[in-house]
């Protein structure tokens, strides 16, 4: 007889080792769209060169890996709560692939949002009666996925 505390759960492995494999071998085959110069759907064959797309697709991969194990309505939840909203943003003609096309490829024409470095003393926390906040000084430890770089572990995103 086996003691229940000694039962070892099987190791769960990802179906795809990284976001690239997920996009190439799964997502691109599931999401079939007409992406021509006259359609209202855009796509960039070099999607990985777009920071927003890379982060969104990485989030889709990680959430798909989670929901595929749920069984039942897991994949339906993934589509409705994750894939549909992210892919709508990516396919949108005003989104990150705005100047790209399947015919003409990647175009580097969108600039990063312009921001001015805020003065840390000027940022206050309303919940503390307007005291200066340490929000700018907090750091979040990145979650490392073994064997794959995730959007949260990228050293530098392209300018």
TAVEN-V248922 format. One record per run of one state. SS is the DSSP state (a for helix, b for strand, c for the rest). FROM is the first residue (numbers start at 1). LEN is the number of residues. If there is no record, write none. Layout:
ss = {SS | SS}
from = {FROM | FROM}
len = {LEN | LEN}
This chain:
ss = {c | a | c | a | c | a | c | a | c | a | c | b | c | b | c | a | c | b | a | c | b | c | a | c | b | c | b | c | a | c}
from = {1 | 4 | 7 | 19 | 31 | 47 | 50 | 51 | 69 | 74 | 92 | 101 | 102 | 105 | 106 | 120 | 123 | 124 | 126 | 129 | 131 | 133 | 135 | 138 | 145 | 146 | 148 | 149 | 151 | 154}
len = {3 | 3 | 12 | 12 | 16 | 3 | 1 | 18 | 5 | 18 | 9 | 1 | 3 | 1 | 14 | 3 | 1 | 2 | 3 | 2 | 2 | 2 | 3 | 7 | 1 | 2 | 1 | 2 | 3 | 6}
